[in-house]
Amino acid sequence: MKLRGICIVAAAALALLGGASPAHAQATFKIPYPFQAADLKLPKGEYRFAQKDEGHLTLRQESTGKEFQVAFTKRLVQPSPPHDVPELVIDAVGDFVPSYTEYVTDYVLAEVWLPGGDGFLIHVIKGAHQSQTVKGQKVK
């Protein structure tokens, strides 16, 4: 009788562990300029990126603790060989300020590559732009 009870408890524990969602990968990045992530305009600084759910990433501004939700449009298949460090792809786009007298550069978050998985497509620039890569560090 005791053995049967132990087996039931062990089976229940295994079922709970098997149904638990895996921890999502996280990484921190030092972004050296103000940037746009989806519809958010964010200041330069250190940010922690993590997958929130099947359609969003969480960006946590490390200096303030504020969190922002950013939708991604699709998942990107990990290249071969896979990225060895987390990376952001940020597109630099030239623009005129509203007065049309000053030329500025806007930085738009395009892709996020977290350790050990697929990437996330945030935004696509169809016009002229230059892509820059910002390397990050894995969060343990």
ABEGO torsion letter per residue (X at the ends): XAAAAAAAAAAAAAAAAAABBBBBBBBBBBBABBBBBEABBBBBEBBBBBBABAABBBBBBAAAGBBBBBBBABBBBBBOBBBABBBBBBBBBBBBBAAGABBBBBBBBABBBBBGBBBBBABBBABBBBBBBBBBBBBX
